[in-house]
Amino acid sequence: MPYRKTSQWIVVGVSTLITLFCLYIVLLSTRAGDTKSIWIFAAFAFLFAIPLFATIFHFLADRNATLAKLHEEHISLGQKHKTTFIPHWFVITGVIVIGLIILYTIIKWLFIYFA
């Protein structure tokens, strides 16, 4: 599992920042009484917390024999090699579309909140 080390720190950093930002917006929306923003940003926080928790699990699985066995049996299904084919154009297109949707939602919320 050592081939994931460099990308894991990027995932942890980005996921943590986005999750904390969404949770902060949930806190502000709760104080303002805006229930629509609470649900959308709570969903975004949960969405970005999933890769964060998965990456933390991978960190722990590298150091713990029990978690490594659990990872091998149920998550990687015994796969011993890296993935050989990744459709990069499809993944990047999805990331760009999701990023634009999140950016639009944040900007729209900011205009509504400060209007």
LINCOR-V689577 format. One record per pair of residues at least 6 apart in sequence whose ideal C-beta (glycine too) atoms are under 7 Angstrom apart, sorted by sequence separation. I is the first residue (numbers start at 1). J is the second residue. D is the distance in Angstrom with one decimal. If there is no record, write none. Layout:
i=(I	I)
j=(J	J)
d=(D	D)
//
This chain:
i=(61	72	60	61	29	30	29	61	25	26	29	26	25	26	22	26	22	23	22	19	22	19	18	19	15	19	15	15	16	15	11	12	12	11	8	8	8	4	1	44	1	1	40	37	3)
j=(67	78	67	68	37	38	38	71	37	38	41	41	41	42	41	45	44	45	45	45	48	48	48	49	48	52	49	51	52	52	51	52	55	55	55	58	59	58	58	102	61	62	105	109	82)
d=(4.1	6.1	5.3	4.9	3.9	5.9	4.7	4.3	6.7	5.6	6.6	4.8	4.5	5.3	4.7	6.5	4.5	5.0	3.7	5.1	6.7	4.6	4.5	4.9	5.1	6.1	7.0	5.1	6.0	3.8	5.6	6.4	5.3	4.8	5.2	6.4	6.6	6.2	6.8	6.5	6.9	5.3	6.4	5.6	6.2)
//
